[in-house]
Amino acid sequence: MAKTNSVLPLMVVMAVSSVASITAMAADPSSKTTSAASRSLVKGIKVLPDKAPDCSSLRSIVETVTRDCKTNDEKAIALYNFMRLTHYHRAYPSEPGGIPVLKEINCYGWSLCGGLHAEQSALWREIGWDWRFVGWPGHTTVEAFYDGRWHYLDVFLKFYAWMPDPRDPSKRTIAGQDDLAANPQALVFDAFVVDQARKVAYAKGNEFDLFGEKANAQAPAFLTCGDDLKGVVDGVKHRNRVGPEPGWAGMRHSTGSYSADVNLAPGFALTNRWDKADGAWYWADSKIAPCHTCGDKEIRNSPEKGPIAEPYLGPDWNAESYANGTLTFRADLSRASGLNSFESIENAAFKDGALVVVDPAKLGQAVVRLQSPYLMTQATGAADGVDQFEISTDDGKSWKAADLKDFGRSVAGQVAMLARFNFKDRLQNVRLDVTVQNNPFALPYLSPGRNVIEVSTADAAALGDSQLVVTYAYRTGSRRKSYEQLCLEGKELARAHDASWDAQATVVQKTFTANELPARFTIDVPTPKEAYPVFPRMLFVRREVVAKGQSALSLPDGAKAPITRPNDELKSLPNPLMAGTQPAPARSIKPVKTTSFNLPSGQFVDASGATPTTDFLKWPKTSNESVPSLAYVIAAELPELPTLKELAAARLIVPATRAHPKGSTKLGVVALRSSIAQAERIDFKKLGDTLGAAIVPTLADNAPSWSPPKELSIDVTRYLKSIVIGEAKHHGFALRVIPDRSVDEGWTVRVHVPQSPAVRLEIDTYSK
């Protein structure tokens, strides 16, 4: 403390002296003295909600992401979840000399396997763990070493597996690739279940399902982008250890000269948005905009990412992509102290609200430094009196003439630049707007409930008599149905089902002076009492240093202050970054009784309306394939169903006599959208969503038919539960083939059933 106190007065004296010299110079505009302005810079501005990661350094990421973790396994999963949240897979971004991991996290947010795992290992290095890269055919993975063994977490495939560990208090730990290769059946094939409807895998016993009357909404979803368990096993069996490289595929652990600090001088504002501007992206050597080619697959089923990301799903949103912000400079030339916002001033002095040339035989010059943690993509400006505008991207070593109205192409991909205004007489009304590219999910988002926001700077005294203005803009929302109801209806966890967000923006703006920092304030994001919480739809966060007497930037049209209505409550959701860190909730094991109900005969139907002459089901792979769509419809009422507490499970048992010889067949059951009359021509639009499916194995052409018929079991538990609680109404079932390349390998497959198949419904009820 003594050292700090001895330095501060000196800094204050220097600042006062600098302003005094500029003021003296302004008093005598005929002076030919050339002087550089002393730039006032507020460094390390940080605005951090208590539930969001701090992405200002690799160390702060690790500390904030793992702050609620008690074990190393929990820390590994939390960091895995952070990578899942902040990234999607796409071809590698690239820069000459490679990209520091911290820069990629803040500016890009996409990469392929080697890059993503280089970033993951950089976080492990920061926490003090060893790591090693492990190559598969066509895939680069990485493992962490802690607690005396190796552990494998794959943020590209979205996969990790547990194994028994008698030494650990929890009796389990995350397996390494050696463990998976040595025991693939127990640790992979038998340890996971594939949800055919959602097309993701869950650890067995830890599914998104009802456990008693509560939905297990924190169940981690694995392989969400279409990879499979067999691919994991094949990979670990053909692995090749590479070693603890300090990066991979152009992604560097070392941060180097890059800084994620937000440093602003008076008149500067940095606005980070969660939305993109058309064409405002930077990806060196790419002619296409970055986006996740898997659409919203990863979001809609993932508790690790989905709840935070689902507010952005909508008709104008196709996939994860880049997002943009704006670095704005508005010169305050209403007073001499406004010159402190410039990097330097040559042959000019302040007079009457402008910079005025001192020696008319030479041009006046004013230089502005534009810098932020984020990549520049577009840039525009305006000024009165400028004769020539120049930019430098090498810190003033060289200068290039540029168009003030549009100089984005000259600075694209930079995080810092100098802008020089040359003028013959007087310069005023200077404004620069630079669009930057930021990773939206690395920004300080808000959460439902109460948010405590910490505001700080590296040196509050540098603010002087200016003010720091912090602005959050967002849209509140809610869900009409609980996770339990979504689960019963077989819906995805985070596809914005039965949820909506206000069209009007809510804005919270706080202003701080130097002696008020560091500071803390709260933002409450409420939920109506009768509804369920969702994460708010973030619009922007803005930090601006406003000179004395200067106004803050304008707010969105129609913006409103937070409103607390009489029936609002501060409901919260679990931290998505902690999903999977705790064991699955225990299922209540009770004896069950199975009751079987024979469903009446149905009818084979053809999409064309003709009466089928065959007794097998098939479906075209594509809309232009000349294969008729044949289904079997059972328009029958259900028996009286047990209560929700009594209903344990339900399934349709469907007989099959033959199958396709080349590919397995995915046989699904769908619910009819509306009732049909006997012998009525079936409008195939009445065939609803898939309730469940079974895989019919291949049967060689020369093999005998299955006799007795092979019985296929198709789970319809969720459907029956949704009927019990009144969320669905039964109009009948239909059996149909579901083309699925991961099952049928692209064959036009089929399944034969008896001419009058004896389909039955089995219902398991808990014994009293």
VEXTI-610882 format. One line per 8 residues: their letters; for each residue x, y, z of C-alpha. Coordinates in steps of 0.25 Angstrom, whole numbers, plus 5000, padded with zeros to 4 digits. Each point is the difference from the previous one (the first is absolute). Layout:
# residues N
A) X,Y,Z | ...
//
This chain:
# residues 768
MAKTNSVL) 5000,5000,5000 | 5011,5010,5003 | 5006,4998,4986 | 4987,5003,4994 | 4997,5012,5008 | 5014,5006,4996 | 4997,4998,4985 | 4986,5006,4999
PLMVVMAV) 5003,5014,5003 | 5011,5000,4990 | 4990,4995,4990 | 4990,5011,5003 | 5011,5011,4999 | 5004,4994,4986 | 4985,5000,4996 | 4998,5015,5005
SSVASITA) 5013,5004,4994 | 4996,4995,4986 | 4986,5006,5000 | 5007,5013,5004 | 5009,5000,4989 | 4989,4997,4990 | 4992,5012,5006 | 5012,5009,4999
MAADPSSK) 5002,4996,4986 | 4985,5003,4997 | 5001,5014,5006 | 5010,5004,4989 | 4996,4994,4987 | 5010,5007,4992 | 5011,4992,5007 | 5008,4991,4991
TTSAASRS) 5004,4990,5010 | 4996,4986,4996 | 4996,4991,5012 | 4994,4987,5002 | 4988,4998,5009 | 5001,4992,5012 | 4989,4989,4998 | 4991,4997,5012
LVKGIKVL) 4997,4985,5000 | 4992,4992,5009 | 5006,4986,5000 | 4994,4986,5004 | 4985,5004,5000 | 4993,4988,5004 | 4985,4997,5001 | 4997,4987,5006
PDKAPDCS) 4987,4993,5004 | 5002,4990,5011 | 4995,4988,4992 | 5007,5003,4987 | 5015,4996,4997 | 5010,5010,5000 | 5007,4999,4986 | 5011,5011,5002
SLRSIVET) 5011,4990,5002 | 5002,4985,5000 | 5002,5000,5015 | 4987,5008,5003 | 4992,4990,4991 | 5005,4988,5008 | 4997,5007,5013 | 4986,5005,4997
VTRDCKTN) 4996,4987,4992 | 5005,4991,5011 | 4996,5008,5013 | 4989,4991,5004 | 5008,4987,4998 | 5005,4991,5011 | 5007,4989,4992 | 5009,5000,4988
DEKAIALY) 4990,4992,4992 | 4990,5011,5003 | 5010,5010,4995 | 5003,4992,4988 | 4985,4999,4996 | 4998,5015,5003 | 5011,5004,4991 | 4995,4990,4989
NFMRLTHY) 4986,5007,5002 | 5007,5014,4998 | 5006,4995,4987 | 4986,4994,4996 | 4994,5014,5003 | 5009,5009,4993 | 5004,4991,4988 | 4994,4993,4988
HRAYPSEP) 5008,4992,4990 | 5003,5006,4986 | 5013,5000,4992 | 5012,5006,5007 | 5001,5016,5001 | 5014,5004,4997 | 5010,5011,5002 | 5015,5002,4996
GGIPVLKE) 5008,4994,5012 | 4988,4993,5006 | 4989,5005,5009 | 5001,5001,5015 | 4989,4992,5007 | 4995,5012,5008 | 4998,5008,4987 | 4993,4988,4993
INCYGWSL) 4991,4999,5012 | 4996,5015,5000 | 5000,5003,4985 | 4997,4987,4992 | 4993,4988,5007 | 5001,4989,4990 | 5011,4990,4996 | 5002,4986,4997
CGGLHAEQ) 5004,4989,5009 | 5015,5003,5001 | 4997,5015,5003 | 4989,4997,5010 | 5009,4991,5008 | 5012,5009,4999 | 4991,5010,5007 | 4995,4990,5010
SALWREIG) 5014,4996,5004 | 5004,5014,5001 | 4989,5001,5011 | 5006,4988,5006 | 5014,5005,5000 | 4995,5013,5007 | 4994,4991,5011 | 5013,4992,5002
WDWRFVGW) 4997,4987,4993 | 5008,4993,4990 | 4994,4997,4986 | 5003,4991,4988 | 4995,5000,4986 | 4995,4987,4994 | 4998,4998,4986 | 4989,4991,4993
PGHTTVEA) 4998,4998,4985 | 4994,5014,4996 | 4998,5005,5014 | 5009,5007,5011 | 4997,4998,5014 | 5006,5004,5014 | 5001,4994,5014 | 5002,5007,5013
FYDGRWHY) 5009,4994,5011 | 4995,5002,5014 | 4998,4991,5013 | 5011,4991,4995 | 4993,4996,4987 | 4996,5004,4986 | 4986,5005,4997 | 4993,5002,4986
LDVFLKFY) 4990,5011,4997 | 4997,5003,4985 | 4994,5013,4998 | 4999,4998,4985 | 4993,4987,5000 | 4993,5004,5013 | 5004,4988,5008 | 5006,4995,5013
AWMPDPRD) 4997,4987,5008 | 5000,4996,5015 | 5007,4988,5005 | 5001,4994,5014 | 5011,5005,5010 | 5000,4994,5014 | 5010,5010,5004 | 4991,5012,4997
PSKRTIAG) 4990,5004,5011 | 4989,5000,4989 | 5005,4986,4995 | 5001,5005,4986 | 5009,5008,4991 | 5000,5005,4986 | 5007,4989,4991 | 5012,5001,4992
QDDLAANP) 5002,4995,4986 | 5008,4988,5004 | 4988,4996,5010 | 4990,5001,4988 | 5009,4992,4991 | 5002,4989,5010 | 4985,4999,5004 | 4991,5006,4989
QALVFDAF) 4988,4991,5003 | 4998,5004,5014 | 5005,5015,5000 | 4994,5004,4986 | 4990,4990,4994 | 4993,4996,5013 | 5002,5013,5007 | 4992,5009,4990
VVDQARKV) 4986,5000,4994 | 4997,5007,4987 | 4987,5008,5000 | 4995,4997,4986 | 4990,5011,5000 | 5010,5011,5004 | 5012,4993,4993 | 5009,5002,5012
AYAKGNEF) 5007,4991,5010 | 4998,5000,5015 | 5008,4993,5011 | 4991,4988,5004 | 4992,5004,5012 | 5002,5015,4998 | 4990,5003,4989 | 4991,5012,4997
DLFGEKAN) 4989,4993,5006 | 4990,5000,5012 | 5007,4995,5013 | 4987,4998,5008 | 4993,5013,4998 | 5012,5009,4997 | 5007,5001,4986 | 5015,4998,5000
AQAPAFLT) 5002,5012,4992 | 5015,5001,5003 | 5003,4986,4993 | 5012,5003,4991 | 4997,4997,4985 | 5011,4994,4993 | 5004,4998,4985 | 4990,5011,4997
CGDDLKGV) 5005,5003,4986 | 4998,4986,4994 | 5012,4992,5004 | 4998,4986,5006 | 5005,4991,5011 | 5006,4991,4990 | 5009,5011,4994 | 5005,5003,5014
VDGVKHRN) 5004,4986,5002 | 5006,4999,4986 | 5008,5012,5003 | 5006,4996,5014 | 5004,4987,4994 | 5008,5007,4989 | 5006,5011,5009 | 5014,5006,4998
RVGPEPGW) 5006,5008,5012 | 5006,5013,4995 | 5004,5007,5013 | 4999,5013,5008 | 5001,5010,4989 | 4998,5015,5003 | 4989,5001,4990 | 4994,4993,4988
AGMRHSTG) 4995,5004,4986 | 5005,5014,5001 | 4994,5002,5014 | 5010,5005,5010 | 5000,4998,5015 | 5008,5013,5001 | 4992,5013,5001 | 5012,5008,4994
SYSADVNL) 4998,5015,4998 | 4985,4998,4999 | 4991,5006,5012 | 4986,4998,5003 | 5000,5012,5009 | 4989,5011,4996 | 5008,5013,5000 | 4992,5013,4997
APGFALTN) 5004,5015,5000 | 4989,5011,5002 | 4991,5000,4988 | 5001,4985,4997 | 4990,4989,5001 | 5000,4985,4998 | 4987,4994,4997 | 5000,4985,4999
RWDKADGA) 4987,4993,4994 | 4995,4986,5000 | 4995,5002,4985 | 5008,5001,4987 | 5000,5011,4990 | 4999,4995,4985 | 5014,4998,4994 | 5007,5005,5013
WYWADSKI) 5008,4988,5002 | 5015,4997,4999 | 5006,4986,4996 | 5013,5001,4993 | 5000,4994,4986 | 4986,4995,5001 | 4989,5004,4990 | 4988,4996,5008
APCHTCGD) 4995,5005,5014 | 5003,4991,5012 | 4989,4992,5005 | 4997,4986,5007 | 4996,4991,4988 | 4992,4991,5010 | 4989,5011,5002 | 4994,5000,5014
KEIRNSPE) 5003,4985,5003 | 5010,5003,5011 | 4991,5011,5007 | 4987,4993,5000 | 5004,4988,5009 | 5011,5005,5008 | 4999,5005,5014 | 5014,5004,5000
KGPIAEPY) 4997,5010,4989 | 4986,5000,4996 | 4993,5009,5011 | 5009,5011,4998 | 5000,4999,4984 | 4985,4997,4998 | 4995,5015,5001 | 5007,5002,4986
LGPDWNAE) 4993,4989,4993 | 4990,5006,4990 | 4995,5001,4986 | 5012,5009,4997 | 5010,4991,5007 | 5006,4988,4992 | 5012,4996,5008 | 5010,5005,5010
SYANGTLT) 5009,5011,4993 | 5008,5012,5003 | 4995,5012,5007 | 5004,5015,5000 | 5002,5012,5008 | 5004,5014,4998 | 5012,5008,5005 | 4996,5015,4999
FRADLSRA) 5008,5013,5002 | 4993,5013,5002 | 5010,5011,5002 | 4996,5010,5011 | 5006,5013,4995 | 4991,5009,5009 | 5012,5002,5009 | 5015,4999,5000
SGLNSFES) 5000,4987,5008 | 4993,4993,4988 | 5014,5000,4994 | 5004,4989,5009 | 4992,4990,4992 | 5009,5001,4989 | 5013,4992,4998 | 5008,5012,4996
IENAAFKD) 4997,5014,4994 | 5010,5007,4991 | 5000,5015,4996 | 4986,5002,5006 | 4994,5007,5012 | 4986,5000,5006 | 4991,5012,4997 | 4985,5002,5000
GALVVVDP) 4996,4986,4999 | 5010,4995,4990 | 5015,4997,4997 | 5006,5012,4993 | 5013,4999,4992 | 5011,5008,5007 | 5010,5002,4988 | 4992,5002,4987
AKLGQAVV) 5012,4996,4992 | 4998,4986,5005 | 4989,4990,5002 | 4994,4997,5013 | 4999,4986,5005 | 4992,4993,5010 | 5002,4985,5002 | 4990,4990,5006
RLQSPYLM) 5003,4986,5006 | 4989,4990,4997 | 5002,4987,5009 | 4991,4990,5006 | 5001,4985,5002 | 4992,4997,4988 | 5003,4999,4985 | 4997,5012,4991
TQATGAAD) 4991,4996,4988 | 4993,5013,4995 | 5004,5015,5003 | 4993,5014,4997 | 5003,5014,5005 | 4997,5014,4998 | 5006,5014,5003 | 4999,5014,4996
GVDQFEIS) 5013,5007,4995 | 5008,4987,4996 | 5008,5001,4988 | 5007,4987,5000 | 4997,4987,5008 | 5010,4989,5003 | 5001,4987,5007 | 5012,4992,5006
TDDGKSWK) 4999,4986,5004 | 5014,4999,5005 | 5000,5010,5011 | 5004,5012,4992 | 5012,4994,4993 | 4993,5002,4986 | 4987,5007,4996 | 4990,4998,4989
AADLKDFG) 4990,5009,4994 | 4986,4995,5003 | 4985,5004,4997 | 4995,5006,5013 | 4986,4996,4996 | 5003,4985,4999 | 5014,4995,5004 | 4996,4986,5005
RSVAGQVA) 5007,4992,4989 | 5013,5007,5004 | 4999,4996,5015 | 4993,4986,4999 | 5006,4990,5009 | 5007,5010,5009 | 4998,5002,5015 | 5007,5014,5000
MLARFNFK) 5002,5011,4990 | 5004,5015,5000 | 4991,5010,4992 | 5007,5013,4996 | 4992,5013,4996 | 5007,5010,4992 | 4994,5014,4999 | 5004,5014,4995
DRLQNVRL) 4991,5008,5009 | 4991,4994,5010 | 4995,4986,5004 | 4987,4997,5007 | 4989,4991,5002 | 5009,4988,4999 | 4993,4986,5001 | 5005,4986,4997
DVTVQNNP) 4992,4987,5000 | 5007,4987,4999 | 4992,4987,4999 | 5007,4989,5007 | 4998,4985,5000 | 4997,4993,5014 | 4997,4986,5005 | 4986,5002,5005
FALPYLSP) 5000,4989,5011 | 5014,5005,5005 | 4993,5013,5004 | 4995,5003,5014 | 4986,4995,4999 | 4988,5002,5010 | 4993,4988,5007 | 4985,4999,5005
GRNVIEVS) 4999,5005,5014 | 5009,5009,5007 | 5013,5004,4993 | 5011,5007,5008 | 5009,5008,4991 | 5014,5004,5004 | 5006,5013,4993 | 5015,5002,5001
TADAAALG) 5012,5006,4993 | 5015,4998,5002 | 5001,5015,5005 | 4988,5007,5003 | 5007,5013,5002 | 5003,5000,4985 | 4985,5004,4998 | 5003,5014,5005
DSQLVVTY) 4987,5008,4999 | 4994,4991,4989 | 4990,4990,5003 | 4999,4985,4997 | 4986,4996,4995 | 4996,4986,4999 | 4988,4996,4992 | 4993,4986,4999
AYRTGSRR) 4989,4998,4990 | 4992,4987,5000 | 4986,4994,4998 | 4994,4992,5011 | 4992,4987,4997 | 4993,4988,5007 | 4995,4986,4996 | 4986,4996,5001
KSYEQLCL) 5004,4986,5003 | 5009,4993,5010 | 5011,4991,4997 | 4992,4989,5005 | 4989,5003,4989 | 5011,5001,4989 | 5005,4987,5004 | 4986,4993,5000
EGKELARA) 4998,5006,4986 | 5013,4995,4995 | 5005,5014,4997 | 5014,5004,5000 | 5005,5007,5012 | 5005,5013,4994 | 4993,5003,4986 | 4992,5012,5006
HDASWDAQ) 4987,4990,5001 | 4989,5008,5006 | 5009,5012,5003 | 4999,5014,4996 | 5008,5013,5002 | 4995,5014,5001 | 5001,5008,4987 | 5004,5013,5008
ATVVQKTF) 5014,5001,5005 | 5003,5002,5015 | 5011,5009,5003 | 5008,5002,5013 | 5010,5012,5000 | 5010,5003,5011 | 5009,5012,5001 | 5013,5000,5009
TANELPAR) 5010,5010,5004 | 5015,4997,5003 | 4997,5000,5015 | 4988,4990,4999 | 5009,4989,4994 | 5001,4988,5001 | 4984,4999,5001 | 4989,4990,5001
FTIDVPTP) 4986,5001,4995 | 4989,4990,4998 | 4991,4996,4988 | 4988,4992,5003 | 4994,4992,4988 | 4987,4995,5005 | 4990,4989,4996 | 4985,5001,5001
KEAYPVFP) 4995,4991,5012 | 4992,4991,4991 | 5011,4998,4990 | 5014,4994,5000 | 5014,5007,4998 | 5008,5001,4988 | 5013,5008,4997 | 4998,5014,4995
RMLFVRRE) 5002,5003,4986 | 5013,5009,5000 | 5001,5012,4991 | 5012,5007,5004 | 5010,5004,5012 | 5006,5014,4998 | 5012,5006,5008 | 5003,5015,4997
VVAKGQSA) 5008,5011,5006 | 4992,5012,4999 | 5008,5014,5001 | 4994,5010,5010 | 4988,5006,4993 | 4999,4990,4989 | 4988,4991,4999 | 5000,4985,4999
LSLPDGAK) 4996,4993,4987 | 4986,4999,4997 | 4991,4988,5004 | 4992,4991,4991 | 4987,5005,4995 | 4989,4997,5010 | 5009,4995,5011 | 4994,4999,5014
APITRPND) 5006,4999,5014 | 4998,4987,5007 | 4986,4998,5005 | 4996,4991,5012 | 4986,4996,4999 | 4991,4995,5012 | 5001,4986,4996 | 5015,4999,4996
ELKSLPNP) 5010,4991,5007 | 5015,4999,5000 | 5000,4986,4995 | 5013,4994,4995 | 5006,4989,4992 | 5012,4990,5003 | 5013,5005,4995 | 5002,4994,4987
LMAGTQPA) 5015,4999,5001 | 4998,4990,5012 | 4991,4991,4992 | 5005,4986,5002 | 5009,5003,5012 | 4991,4992,5009 | 4995,4986,5000 | 4986,4997,4994
PARSIKPV) 4988,5001,5009 | 4997,4986,5006 | 4988,4994,4994 | 4990,4994,5009 | 5000,4985,4999 | 4986,4994,5001 | 4995,4987,4996 | 4991,5001,4987
KTTSFNLP) 4989,4992,4994 | 4998,4999,4985 | 4987,5000,4994 | 4998,4997,4985 | 4989,5005,4991 | 4998,4995,4986 | 4997,5011,4990 | 4989,4998,4990
SGQFVDAS) 5005,4998,4985 | 5003,5012,4992 | 5002,5002,4985 | 5012,5001,4990 | 5000,5014,4994 | 5007,5006,4988 | 5003,5015,4999 | 4993,5000,4986
GATPTTDF) 4987,4995,5005 | 5000,4987,4993 | 4998,4987,5008 | 5014,4993,5002 | 5001,4986,4995 | 5012,4997,5009 | 5002,4997,5014 | 5013,5008,5002
LKWPKTSN) 5004,5014,5005 | 5009,5009,4992 | 5003,5015,4998 | 5008,5007,4990 | 5013,5006,5004 | 4998,5013,4992 | 4988,5007,4994 | 5003,4997,4986
ESVPSLAY) 5003,4985,5002 | 4989,4991,4993 | 4997,4992,5012 | 4986,5000,5006 | 4998,5004,5015 | 4993,4988,5007 | 4996,5001,5014 | 4991,4992,5010
VIAAELPE) 4989,5008,5007 | 4994,4995,5013 | 4988,5010,5003 | 4996,4994,5013 | 4997,5006,5014 | 5010,4997,5011 | 4996,4993,5013 | 4998,5007,5012
LPTLKELA) 5014,5005,5004 | 5006,5000,5014 | 5003,5013,5008 | 5013,5007,4997 | 5006,4995,5014 | 4996,4986,4996 | 5005,5000,4986 | 5014,4994,4999
AARLIVPA) 5001,4997,4985 | 4993,4997,4987 | 5003,4994,4987 | 4994,4995,4987 | 5004,4985,4996 | 5000,4999,4985 | 5002,4986,4993 | 5009,5000,4988
TRAHPKGS) 5003,4988,4990 | 5010,5005,4991 | 5010,5011,4998 | 5009,5006,4990 | 5013,4992,4996 | 5010,5012,4999 | 4996,5010,5011 | 4993,5001,5013
TKLGVVAL) 4987,5006,5000 | 4995,5011,5010 | 4986,4997,5003 | 4992,5011,5007 | 4987,5003,5006 | 4993,5013,4999 | 4988,5006,5006 | 4988,5004,4990
RSSIAQAE) 4998,5015,5001 | 4985,4998,4999 | 4989,4989,4999 | 4997,4992,4988 | 4989,4991,4996 | 5001,4986,4996 | 5004,4998,4985 | 5002,5015,4999
RIDFKKLG) 5010,5004,4990 | 5012,5005,5009 | 5006,5013,4999 | 5014,4998,5003 | 5001,5014,5006 | 4992,4993,5012 | 5012,4992,5003 | 5007,5008,5012
DTLGAAIV) 5013,5000,5006 | 5008,4987,5003 | 4997,4995,5014 | 5011,4989,5000 | 5007,4990,4991 | 5006,4987,5000 | 5011,4994,4991 | 4997,4988,4991
PTLADNAP) 5012,4992,4997 | 5004,4996,4986 | 4995,4986,4995 | 5006,4994,4988 | 4992,4997,4988 | 5002,4985,5001 | 4997,4999,5015 | 4987,4995,5005
SWSPPKEL) 4989,5010,5005 | 5000,5002,5015 | 4990,4990,5005 | 4994,5003,5010 | 5001,5015,4996 | 5012,5008,5007 | 4994,5009,5010 | 5005,5014,5000
SIDVTRYL) 4998,5009,5012 | 4998,5015,4998 | 4999,5009,5012 | 4988,5009,5001 | 5001,5004,5015 | 5001,5015,4998 | 4989,5000,4990 | 4990,4993,5010
KSIVIGEA) 5005,5009,5012 | 4997,5012,4991 | 4986,4995,4998 | 4998,4997,5015 | 5004,5015,5004 | 4991,5005,4988 | 5011,5005,4991 | 4996,4991,4989
KHHGFALR) 4988,4993,4995 | 5000,4987,4993 | 4995,4998,4986 | 5007,4987,4996 | 5014,4994,4997 | 5007,4998,4987 | 5012,4991,4997 | 5009,5005,4989
VIPDRSVD) 5015,4999,4996 | 5009,5012,5003 | 5011,5002,4990 | 5013,5002,5009 | 5014,4999,4993 | 5006,4997,5013 | 4991,4987,5001 | 4997,4996,4986
EGWTVRVH) 5013,5005,4994 | 4992,5006,4989 | 4993,4988,4995 | 4985,5001,4997 | 4996,4990,5010 | 4987,4993,5004 | 4994,4991,5011 | 4990,4990,4998
VPQSPAVR) 4989,4998,5010 | 4988,4990,5000 | 4988,5003,4992 | 4992,5002,5013 | 5012,5003,5010 | 4996,4998,5014 | 5005,5013,5006 | 4999,5001,5015
LEIDTYSK) 5002,5011,5010 | 5008,4996,5013 | 4998,5009,5012 | 5009,4999,5012 | 4994,5005,5013 | 5006,5002,5014 | 4995,4989,5009 | 4993,5007,5013
//
